[in-house]
Amino acid sequence: MPRRILCVEDNPQNMRLVRKILQHHGYEVMEAEDGLTGVHMALTQHPDLILMDINLPDIDGLDATVRIKEQMPSLRVVALTANAMYGDEERCLAAGCDGYISKPVSKAVLLEKLVGILGE
């Protein structure tokens, strides 16, 4: 059974790129376009991992991560964000993210991070 990854991303181009990379490497991709939908899907669909954008139209990805981790602390969340300034990675990790990837996303970095976190 393929690993299921929830991608919470409001930019259709970024979503399409991540979907293409993940599906090509055998992952099942679930999609949410905003933080509240992402929280709901995480809690009801139980993905193996979440790729979480930080800048979302309703609640931000850090708040979404906190809400998810309160209910499912073992669910892995990786921040996938354009926030690449000094301290951004630390803020993501402090909110409960298990990893951090800056945009624009690199196929090699994305796959390396997933393999490292999922233990494949």
N, C-alpha and C positions, 0 to 999 in steps of 0.2 A: 504494500500500500504506500503510495507516495506521501511524502511529508506535506502538510498543509500549511501554507503561509498566508497570513492576512496582511494585505498591504493597505495602509490607511494613508491616502494621498489625494489631494484635491486637484492636482494638475494632471489633465488627461495625457499629456505627452510623457510626463514622468511615469505615470501609471502604465502606459503602453510599453515603455522601455523595460521597466522592472518585470512586467508580466511576460514579455518576450524572453528575457534572460532566464527567468525562473522556470517557465514552461519548457524551454529548450533543454534544461537540465533536470527535468523530471519532477518538478515540484507542482503541486496543485495550488492555484492562486485564488484567494478570495479577495474581494475588493470593497473598500469603504471610502466614500468621498469626504467624510467629515468625522470629527472626533467622537461625537455621540453615537453615530452609527458604528464606528470602530469599537467602542466600548461594548455596545450591545452584541455585536457579532463575536467579539472575543469571549464574552461570558456565555453565549448560547451555542457557538459553533466549535469552541475549544480547538483553535489552531495549534500547530506545533511551535509557531513563532510569529511575531508581529513585526513588520517593518513600519515604523511610525514616523510620519512627517511631523514636524513640530509646529509649523505655521499652517493652521487649519481655520476654516471659516467660522466655526462655532466655538468649541473649546479647543485650546491648543493641545498639542501632542503630549506635553508634559503633564497637564491635568488629566488627559485621557489615560496616560500611563499610570499615574497615581491611582486612579479609580479602578483600573484593571488589576493592579498589583495588590490593592486592598482585598480583593475577592479571590484572586488567583496568583499568589506570590511566586509560584514556580514557573508561570508562563513567561517565556523569554520575549523581551521587547528590544528591538534595535532601532535607535533613532536614525532616520534617513533624512537629512535636512540640509538646507542651504545655509543654516546658521553655522558659520565656520570661523567665528571670531574667537579670540582668546577667552577661555572660560566657558564656551558653549558646550564643549564635550563634558566638562565637569558638571554643569547644570543638568545635562541629560542623565548622566550616571547618578547624580544625587536624587533625581526624581524617580529612579528605579529602573532606568534602561540598563540592559545587560551589554550593550555595545553601541557604537556610534559610527556612522558613515556620513561623510559630507558629500553634497552634490556639487558638481555633476557626478552622478554615480559611475563608477568604473566597474565593468563586468567582473574583472579579476578580484577587486577588493570586495565586492558584494558576495561573490561565491566563496571566497576565502573566509569571510566573517561568518557566513551561514554554516559552512563546514565546521569551523571552530566552535561555534555555539551549539550546534545540533549534534556534534560528535560523530560526524559521518566520515 
